[in-house]
Amino acid sequence: MRGIGLVEVLVVVGILGIGLLGIGTLAAQGTRVMAAAADRYEAVLYAREAVEAIKALRNDSWDEYIEPLQVDTDYYLQQSASGPLRWELTTIDPGPLYGRPQNFVRTIRFERVYRDGNGDPAPVGDEDTHVRRAIIAISWETRGGVRSIESSTYVGDLF
């Protein structure tokens, strides 16, 4: 028996085809996972940006920028249209954030903070009028539906 028969060639081609199909599927899945990780990373950056903007507003003037805000109301960050470049909190939705076409939306909601008898934050107790809890929610659209993350921080009248 000399040479390679047609059956052997077809078997080898079939095995190679199945192997290449598996590699292609694995590469496509890896691309989807990397895109999802990149979206989540971008959402985390938007949340961190919001925390820093809230702290900057607090540092500028608690009485002017944080204390008058209504609790349980959605606020949106936007940069001032006039004067020096600074952040503003508004109830008017400015639309999706800049970035890739995932249409990231960022909302900020403030809650009252209560303290128990030991001075620790608690669900009920005496209201601490010099502290607010800020909850930052980032949502975005993907092929698999809407994804979201949420982050919270406490903001106090330190100055």
C-alpha positions in Angstrom: 0.0 0.0 0.0 1.6 3.1 -1.2 0.3 6.7 -1.0 -2.6 8.2 0.7 -6.1 7.2 -0.2 -9.1 9.5 -0.7 -10.7 8.3 2.5 -7.6 9.2 4.6 -7.5 12.7 3.0 -11.2 13.3 3.8 -10.7 12.2 7.4 -7.7 14.5 7.9 -9.6 17.4 6.3 -12.6 16.7 8.5 -10.5 16.6 11.7 -8.7 19.8 10.7 -12.1 21.5 9.9 -13.5 20.6 13.3 -10.4 21.9 15.0 -10.4 25.2 13.1 -14.1 25.6 13.8 -13.4 25.2 17.5 -10.6 27.7 17.4 -12.9 30.2 15.6 -15.7 29.7 18.1 -13.2 30.2 20.9 -11.9 33.4 19.4 -15.4 34.8 18.9 -16.3 34.0 22.5 -13.1 35.7 23.7 -13.9 38.8 21.7 -17.4 39.0 23.3 -15.9 38.6 26.8 -13.3 41.3 26.2 -16.0 43.7 24.9 -18.2 43.0 27.9 -15.1 43.6 30.2 -14.3 46.9 28.4 -17.9 48.1 28.8 -17.9 47.3 32.5 -14.5 49.0 32.9 -15.8 52.1 31.2 -18.9 52.1 33.4 -16.7 51.9 36.5 -14.8 54.9 35.2 -18.0 56.9 34.8 -19.0 56.0 38.4 -15.6 57.1 39.7 -15.9 60.3 37.8 -19.3 61.0 39.4 -17.8 60.4 42.9 -15.0 62.8 42.2 -17.4 65.4 40.8 -19.7 65.1 43.9 -16.7 65.6 46.1 -15.5 68.6 44.1 -19.0 70.2 44.5 -19.0 69.4 48.2 -15.5 71.0 48.5 -16.7 74.2 46.6 -19.8 74.6 48.8 -21.9 72.1 50.6 -24.6 74.7 51.4 -24.9 75.7 47.7 -24.4 72.4 45.8 -25.2 69.4 48.0 -27.5 70.4 50.9 -30.3 71.8 48.8 -30.7 68.7 46.6 -33.9 66.7 47.0 -33.5 63.1 48.3 -34.8 60.2 46.2 -34.6 62.3 43.0 -32.5 61.4 40.0 -29.8 63.8 39.2 -27.4 64.0 36.2 -23.9 65.4 36.0 -23.1 67.8 33.3 -20.3 70.3 32.7 -21.3 74.0 33.1 -22.2 75.7 29.8 -20.8 79.1 30.8 -18.1 80.4 33.0 -15.2 78.3 34.3 -15.3 74.6 33.5 -17.1 72.8 36.5 -19.6 70.1 37.2 -23.3 70.8 37.8 -26.0 68.5 39.1 -29.3 68.8 37.2 -32.6 66.9 37.0 -32.6 67.3 33.3 -31.3 64.2 31.5 -28.5 65.3 29.2 -28.8 62.0 27.2 -26.2 59.3 26.8 -22.6 59.9 28.0 -19.8 60.3 25.6 -17.9 57.2 24.7 -18.5 54.2 22.6 -22.0 53.5 21.2 -23.2 51.6 24.2 -25.3 54.7 25.3 -24.1 54.8 28.9 -26.5 56.6 31.2 -25.4 57.9 34.6 -27.9 58.8 37.4 -27.1 60.0 40.9 -29.6 59.8 43.8 -29.0 61.2 47.2 -30.4 59.6 50.4 -30.6 60.9 54.0 -28.3 59.3 56.5 -29.5 58.3 59.9 -27.3 57.4 63.0 -28.0 55.0 65.8 -27.2 55.6 69.5 -23.5 54.9 68.8 -23.2 57.4 66.0 -23.0 54.7 63.3 -25.1 54.8 60.1 -28.3 53.0 60.5 -31.6 52.5 58.6 -33.5 54.5 61.3 -32.4 56.9 64.0 -31.5 60.5 64.2 -30.9 62.2 60.8 -27.4 63.4 60.2 -28.1 66.6 58.2 -24.4 67.1 57.4 -24.0 63.8 55.5 -25.8 62.4 52.4 -25.4 59.0 50.8 -24.9 59.3 47.0 -25.9 56.3 44.9 -24.4 56.4 41.4 -26.0 54.1 38.8 -24.6 53.5 35.4 -26.5 51.5 32.7 -25.7 50.7 29.1 -27.2 48.7 26.3 -25.5 45.5 24.9 -26.6 42.9 22.5 -27.7 40.8 25.4 -29.9 43.5 26.9 -29.3 46.3 29.4 -26.4 46.0 31.9 -25.9 48.2 34.9 -23.6 48.8 37.9 -24.3 50.7 41.1 -21.9 52.4 43.5 -22.4 54.4 46.6 -20.5 56.8 48.8 -21.1 59.0 51.8 -20.6 62.7 51.3 -20.2 65.0 54.3 -20.1 68.7 55.1 -16.4 68.7 56.1 -15.7 72.4 55.7 
